[in-house]
Amino acid sequence: MNWDTIIFNDITVGQIAPWAAGALALYVTLKIYTIFFTKKKVNLQHTVYFVCSSCQWEGHISKFGTLCPKCAAPVRDEDRA
């Protein structure tokens, strides 16, 4: 296929190629943005509410979590709500 091949009326492959490349670049950029910068939903089924007894941090951690995410203190069973 040549760059001068007519696709529709007077529109050639050479005229469409930059627009197609731009659309592809935009699509790839948006995909990368959504992969890296959008927050993923956390499945709360496997988490428990936790209040750290040493730093008073509170939030959800894994059922099997053993350390506080803020101060790295060991998680005791009585700290889990």
N, C-alpha and C positions, 0 to 999 in steps of 0.2 A: 504494500500500500504506500503510495507516494503522498507527500505533504500537500500536493495540489489536487488530490482526489476530492471531487465534489460529493458532499454528503447530502445536503438538502439545499435546494435552490442555488444560491451563489456561495454557500458556506463551505469552506474546505477543511480538511483535517488540520492543516496548519493554523487555521483561525480558532479551531475548537481546542487544540492541544493545551495552550496556556490556561484556558479556563478550567479544563479538566484537571490539570496539574494543581492549580490553585484550590479547587474543591477538594481534591485528595489531601493536600497539605492541611487544609482547614479541618477535615475530618480526623486526620491523624492527630493533630494538635488537640482537638477537643477530647478525643479518646484518652490521650495521655493525661490531660488535665483531670478528667473524671476518675481515672485510675489512681492518681497520686493525691489529689486535693479534695475529694469528696469524702465525707465521713461515712463509714460503713455502719450499718445498724448492728447493735450488739444483741445477741440472743440471750435474753435474761433468764432463760430456762435453766441455765447451768451456772448462775451467779447467785451470790448471797449479799445482803446488805451488811456492811462492816463499819464499825467505829473503832479506830485504833486507840488503845489505852495510853500510849505514850505521846503521840503527837495530835490526837483528836481529829485526824483525817477521817472523813466518812464518805462512803460511796459503795459501789458494787464491785466485788472481786469474784474470781472464780471460786467455785465450791472447794476446789483442791488447792487454792492459793495458800502459801505458807508465809509470805512476807507482805508487810504493809507497802503499798506502792510509793508512799512519800518518804518514810523514814527507814524502811527495810527492817522494822522490828518484827519478830516472829508473831504470827497470828495465833492467838489462843482461842479455844472453842467458845469461851464465855464472851469474847469480843464480837462474835458473829451474832447477828440479830435473827 
